[in-house]
Amino acid sequence: MKSISLIPVRLIVEDIGEADCELARFLSPRTVDALVRKLPLEGRAALLKGGVYFPVPLSLGTEKAKRIAEKGTLAYWPMGRALCIFYEGAKPHSPINIIGKVKENLEMFRQVKTGTKITIKRI
């Protein structure tokens, strides 16, 4: 049986590889629903301490906001209007909405350089 609260997605990093992820509606329901409605999305990566992010066309406020991201966390960053992928634990500069987890291939995000194209799509 497929869960309606867990949504499988794939992150595709240009010239590096792919990672299967899971969005979890219960973590931030409004944020996850808004993001899923916009999929597929793509953007150009920027680097942050412990991860990478790219802008997405969402303008949402905080929802169950956190100030700590665990390794493998997928999050929406309201202040930067961006999707963040944390390849190590980090303390973001401003609150984030945690939306899911990277299930495999997390280490590839360490190879991402500024400007690398990242796509997120449903699988």
C-alpha positions as CSV (number, residue, x, y, z in Angstrom):
1,M,0.0,0.0,0.0
2,K,1.3,3.4,-0.9
3,S,1.4,6.0,1.8
4,I,-0.2,9.4,1.0
5,S,2.1,11.1,3.6
6,L,5.4,9.9,2.0
7,I,6.0,11.1,-1.5
8,P,9.0,9.6,-3.4
9,V,11.1,12.2,-5.4
10,R,14.4,12.1,-7.1
11,L,17.1,14.8,-7.1
12,I,19.1,14.8,-10.3
13,V,22.5,16.7,-10.1
14,E,23.9,17.6,-13.5
15,D,27.0,15.6,-14.4
16,I,27.2,14.1,-10.9
17,G,24.3,11.7,-10.3
18,E,20.9,11.0,-8.8
19,A,19.5,10.5,-5.3
20,D,16.1,9.1,-4.3
21,C,14.4,11.0,-1.5
22,E,11.2,11.0,0.4
23,L,9.0,14.0,1.2
24,A,7.1,13.6,4.4
25,R,3.8,15.5,4.4
26,F,3.5,15.2,8.2
27,L,6.7,17.2,8.8
28,S,5.4,20.4,7.1
29,P,2.0,19.6,5.3
30,R,1.5,23.0,3.6
31,T,5.1,23.3,2.4
32,V,5.2,19.7,1.1
33,D,1.8,20.1,-0.7
34,A,2.9,23.4,-2.3
35,L,6.2,21.9,-3.5
36,V,4.6,18.8,-4.9
37,R,2.2,20.8,-6.9
38,K,5.1,22.6,-8.6
39,L,7.2,19.5,-9.5
40,P,9.3,19.0,-11.5
41,L,11.5,22.0,-10.5
42,E,15.1,22.8,-11.4
43,G,17.5,25.4,-10.2
44,R,21.2,26.4,-9.9
45,A,23.0,25.3,-6.8
46,A,24.5,27.6,-4.2
47,L,26.6,26.3,-1.3
48,L,25.9,26.6,2.4
49,K,27.7,25.2,5.4
50,G,26.9,21.5,5.4
51,G,24.8,21.4,2.3
52,V,23.6,22.9,-1.0
53,Y,20.4,24.8,-1.9
54,F,18.7,26.1,-4.9
55,P,15.8,28.6,-5.4
56,V,12.3,27.4,-5.9
57,P,9.2,29.4,-7.0
58,L,7.5,29.2,-3.6
59,S,6.8,32.0,-1.2
60,L,5.9,30.4,2.1
61,G,6.4,31.2,5.7
62,T,7.7,29.0,8.4
63,E,5.9,25.8,9.3
64,K,7.0,23.7,12.3
65,A,10.3,25.6,11.8
66,K,13.6,24.2,13.0
67,R,17.0,25.7,13.5
68,I,19.0,22.5,13.3
69,A,19.2,20.1,10.3
70,E,20.4,16.6,10.6
71,K,22.5,14.8,8.0
72,G,20.3,13.9,5.0
73,T,17.6,16.5,5.7
74,L,15.6,18.0,2.9
75,A,14.2,21.4,3.9
76,Y,12.5,24.5,2.5
77,W,14.2,27.7,3.6
78,P,11.5,30.5,3.7
79,M,14.0,33.4,4.0
80,G,15.9,32.3,0.9
81,R,12.8,30.7,-0.9
82,A,15.0,27.7,-1.5
83,L,15.2,23.9,-1.3
84,C,18.1,22.8,0.9
85,I,19.9,19.5,1.0
86,F,22.0,18.9,4.0
87,Y,24.8,16.4,3.6
88,E,26.0,16.9,7.2
89,G,24.4,18.3,10.3
90,A,24.1,22.0,10.3
91,K,22.6,25.1,12.0
92,P,21.0,27.2,9.3
93,H,21.2,31.0,9.6
94,S,17.4,31.3,9.8
95,P,14.6,28.8,10.5
96,I,13.9,26.0,7.9
97,N,10.8,23.8,7.3
98,I,11.9,20.2,7.3
99,I,10.2,18.4,4.4
100,G,11.9,15.1,4.0
101,K,15.1,12.9,3.8
102,V,17.6,11.9,1.2
103,K,17.4,8.1,1.1
104,E,20.5,7.3,-0.9
105,N,23.6,8.8,-2.5
106,L,23.8,11.7,0.0
107,E,27.6,12.0,-0.3
108,M,27.3,13.1,-4.0
109,F,26.1,16.5,-2.8
110,R,29.6,17.2,-1.5
111,Q,30.7,17.4,-5.1
112,V,28.2,20.1,-6.1
113,K,29.7,23.4,-7.2
114,T,28.0,26.8,-7.3
115,G,25.9,27.0,-10.5
116,T,25.4,23.2,-10.9
117,K,21.9,22.4,-12.2
118,I,19.7,20.4,-9.8
119,T,16.3,19.0,-10.7
120,I,13.7,17.5,-8.3
121,K,10.8,15.4,-9.7
122,R,8.3,12.8,-8.6
123,I,9.1,9.1,-9.1
